Amino acid sequence: MSDRATIADVARAAGVSIKTVSNVLNRTGSMRPETRDRVQQTMRELGYRVNMSARAMKTGGIGLLGLAITSFDQPFMPYLADSVVDAARRRGYGVVTDTYGYERGLGSIIAETQRLAADGWIFFASRPFADRMLLKQPYPLVVIGDYPVFGMVDAVTMPNEDAVCDAVGRLLDRGCRAIALIGGLRAEHDDAGTDTNAEANDDVEAGRSREPSDEASTGGLRTRGYRRAHRDRGLPVDERLIRPTSWVQTGGRDAVAALLDDPGCGIPDALMCLNDAMAIGAIHELQRRGIRVPQDVQVCGFDDVPDGVDGIPALTTIDPHVNDYADHAVDLLLRRIQGSRSDAQVYTTHYELVVRESALANGRGGVERVR
């Protein structure tokens, strides 16, 4: 036998036809489970690997999707990556992942994405597309995130404003009045009531300050929901309770420490943290100071990452349906890979408020999913 096992070698050793082996590789055809298992075991024993060059020449693709994200150092990105991998695998594709870091931006890995030669790419957008050429690539492309893509490519986003408006509104309706916004955009207002000096921290830039026109960012949209919940009820927003910070656990911890040390604020009724990482850090700081959650301060997050489930107390959070987010990103990309030339689409997921122990507890125990 040659040094590299072939599909014919696998068929002969497994006692099946070459077509059957091909069906196993492509997850097509119908066969008994024991036959599929036998072929897969034979491939492992012979060390068979798909010849990607030959497959690409035959099919026009290699069965890989690319995923570009910031990093794996905070809870949301690994959760997103796992969701994309699961969605792709259910459709017969693998995923290659590249990270561009908080500081460098997507542009820093464009050359790498072209060398990696995936059939198409999903880009997580961490900042606005100042250079629209980033959206013009030689491969099919879908963008996930919250920045405009100008109708150039398909995009998948979350219901940021509505979800935060709902969560904050529920806290207000249950009597909370001093609700701090952790990770939000603080603004000064002119006489006309317009924002004039927004001081923002983008959710993936680990504390780097941004330009004032950041309302279209994830943080901007979620802050808008916080403001809307107050406005809908005729209640004022106390700008001192809006605490810009980096969207990481230490950011949540530091923002809460500064809030509690501010003599003009005191202990708030609740914290609306604009992601779960900040919420986890916030809870740690509250507990370190002997402040009970939720008896003294209620805490709500956003993302419903697995880390929040196992905290003490378990985290109340907004579930933006990340699995649906990933499923639609993969489906949109596969349609482009398969040749669709339809107009670019923007898909927005739904959401649920997942009530656990840290806020809005119903007193009955267990987990309550609202909407």
Buried (B, 14 or more C-beta within 10 A) or exposed (E): EEEEBBBEBBBBBBEBEEEBBBBBBEEEEEBEEEBBEBBBEBBEEBEBEEBEEEBBEEEEBBBBBBBBBBBEEBBBBBBBBBBBBBBBEEBEBEBBBBBBBBEEBBBEBBEEBBEBBBBBBBBBBBBBBEEEEBBEBEBBBBBBBBBBBEEBBBBBBBBBBBBBBBBBBBBBEEEBEBBBBBBBBBBEEEEEEEBEEBBBBBBBBBBEEBEBEBBEBBBBBBBBBBBBBBEEEEEEBBEEBBBBBBBBBBBBBBBBBEBBEEEEBEEBBBBBBBBBBBBBBBBBBBEEEEBEBBEEBBBBBBBBBEBBBEBEBBBBBBBBBBBBBBBBBBBBBBBBBEEEEEEBBBBBBEBBBBBBBBBBBEEEEEEBEBE
